[in-house]
């Protein structure tokens, strides 16, 4: 499986990266976010929301598990950190198979419920406040998204 790495020098670059990525997404797209605490998962999601034309303030759904936002595509933002049972039926499948884009923070906690195909992104702390984003497409459709996205020459 191919992977792509992006080094973000600051939150603004993380935001710009995910805002641009939103333009390559499609109804039913699923993005999983893993990585270090405070590495920019919510900043990434805010940029994605901006790229989807969402004007509401986006924040982490830590205590509600799922927040929904209206835009060009509906955004389902999940933080499953507090889900106590991996197999707890919270209706995740309805979101994954819906007409919006689903972002799942701490997705490894519900691994068995995730769709086979998805875009897995790991975010890590780097040097001097930088962040390292490792993007792994799982499935042909996500491979195509990454090929198109990373073959363009964006300026952040």
C-alpha positions as CSV (number, residue, x, y, z in Angstrom):
1,X,0.0,0.0,0.0
2,X,1.4,3.4,-1.0
3,X,1.5,6.2,1.5
4,X,2.1,9.9,1.1
5,X,3.7,12.3,3.6
6,X,3.1,16.0,4.0
7,X,5.0,18.2,6.5
8,X,2.9,21.0,7.8
9,X,4.9,23.9,9.3
10,X,2.0,25.4,11.2
11,X,-1.8,25.0,11.8
12,X,-2.5,27.2,8.8
13,X,-0.8,24.7,6.5
14,X,-2.7,21.8,8.0
15,X,-5.9,23.7,7.4
16,X,-5.0,24.6,3.8
17,X,-4.0,21.0,3.1
18,X,-7.3,19.5,4.3
19,X,-9.3,22.4,2.7
20,X,-7.8,21.5,-0.6
21,X,-8.3,17.7,0.0
22,X,-12.1,18.4,0.4
23,X,-12.3,19.2,-3.3
24,X,-11.3,15.7,-4.1
25,X,-13.8,13.9,-1.9
26,X,-17.1,12.3,-2.8
27,X,-20.3,11.3,-1.1
28,X,-19.6,8.3,1.2
29,X,-15.9,9.2,1.7
30,X,-14.5,8.1,5.0
31,X,-11.3,9.6,6.5
32,X,-9.8,8.1,9.7
33,X,-7.5,10.2,11.8
34,X,-5.0,8.8,14.3
35,X,-1.9,10.1,15.9
36,X,-0.5,12.2,18.7
37,X,-2.7,14.2,21.1
38,X,-2.6,17.8,19.9
39,X,-1.1,17.0,16.5
40,X,-3.9,18.7,14.6
41,X,-6.8,16.2,14.1
42,X,-9.4,18.9,14.8
43,X,-7.5,21.5,12.8
44,X,-7.4,19.1,9.9
45,X,-11.2,18.6,10.2
46,X,-11.8,22.4,10.4
47,X,-9.9,22.8,7.1
48,X,-11.9,20.0,5.5
49,X,-15.1,21.6,6.7
50,X,-14.0,24.9,5.2
51,X,-13.3,23.2,1.9
52,X,-16.8,21.6,2.0
53,X,-18.3,25.1,2.4
54,X,-19.4,24.7,6.0
55,X,-19.7,28.0,7.8
56,X,-20.6,26.7,11.3
57,X,-17.8,26.5,13.9
58,X,-16.3,23.0,13.9
59,X,-15.0,21.7,17.2
60,X,-14.2,18.3,18.6
61,X,-17.2,16.1,19.4
62,X,-15.4,14.5,22.3
63,X,-18.4,14.3,24.6
64,X,-21.2,13.9,21.9
65,X,-19.3,11.4,19.7
66,X,-20.8,12.6,16.5
67,X,-21.4,16.1,15.1
68,X,-23.0,16.9,11.8
69,X,-22.5,19.9,9.6
70,X,-24.2,21.1,6.4
71,X,-22.1,22.1,3.4
72,X,-21.5,21.1,-0.3
73,X,-21.4,17.6,1.2
74,X,-22.6,16.9,4.7
75,X,-19.8,16.4,7.2
76,X,-20.0,13.8,10.0
77,X,-17.3,14.4,12.5
78,X,-16.8,11.5,15.0
79,X,-14.5,11.3,18.0
80,X,-14.8,7.7,19.2
81,X,-12.2,8.1,22.0
82,X,-14.8,7.6,24.7
83,X,-16.7,4.7,23.0
84,X,-16.4,2.0,25.6
85,X,-17.2,-1.1,23.5
86,X,-15.8,-1.5,20.0
87,X,-19.0,-3.3,19.0
88,X,-21.4,-0.8,20.6
89,X,-24.1,-0.1,18.0
90,X,-24.1,3.6,17.5
91,X,-25.2,3.4,13.8
92,X,-21.8,4.1,12.4
93,X,-22.6,2.1,9.2
94,X,-25.4,4.6,8.3
95,X,-22.8,7.4,8.3
96,X,-20.2,5.4,6.4
97,X,-22.7,4.5,3.7
98,X,-24.4,7.9,3.6
99,X,-24.1,10.9,1.2
100,X,-21.7,12.9,3.3
101,X,-18.0,12.8,4.3
102,X,-17.2,11.0,7.5
103,X,-14.1,11.9,9.6
104,X,-13.4,9.5,12.5
105,X,-10.8,10.5,15.2
106,X,-9.3,7.6,17.1
107,X,-10.7,5.2,14.5
108,X,-8.6,2.2,15.7
109,X,-11.1,1.9,18.6
110,X,-13.9,0.9,16.2
111,X,-11.7,-0.9,13.7
112,X,-14.1,-3.8,13.2
113,X,-16.9,-1.3,12.2
114,X,-14.9,0.7,9.7
115,X,-15.5,0.3,6.0
116,X,-12.8,-1.7,4.1
117,X,-12.0,1.2,1.9
118,X,-11.1,4.6,3.4
119,X,-8.4,7.3,3.6
120,X,-6.3,6.7,6.7
121,X,-4.3,9.7,8.0
122,X,-1.9,9.7,10.9
123,X,-0.7,13.0,12.4
124,X,2.4,13.3,14.4
125,X,4.4,16.1,16.2
126,X,7.5,17.1,14.3
127,X,10.4,19.4,15.0
128,X,10.0,23.1,15.7
129,X,6.2,22.8,15.9
130,X,5.8,21.1,12.6
131,X,3.3,18.3,12.0
132,X,3.8,15.2,9.9
133,X,0.8,13.9,8.1
134,X,1.0,10.4,6.7
135,X,-1.8,9.6,4.2
136,X,-2.6,6.0,3.4
137,X,-5.3,5.3,0.8
138,X,-7.1,2.0,1.4
139,X,-8.9,0.9,-1.8
140,X,-8.7,1.9,-5.4
141,X,-11.0,5.0,-5.2
142,X,-8.8,6.5,-2.4
143,X,-5.7,5.6,-4.3
144,X,-7.1,7.7,-7.2
145,X,-7.9,10.6,-4.9
146,X,-4.3,10.6,-3.6
147,X,-2.8,10.3,-7.0
148,X,-4.7,13.3,-8.2
149,X,-4.3,15.3,-5.0
150,X,-0.5,14.7,-4.6
151,X,0.3,15.1,-8.3
152,X,-0.9,18.7,-8.3
153,X,1.6,21.3,-7.1
154,X,-0.2,23.3,-4.4
155,X,1.3,26.3,-2.6
156,X,0.5,26.4,1.1
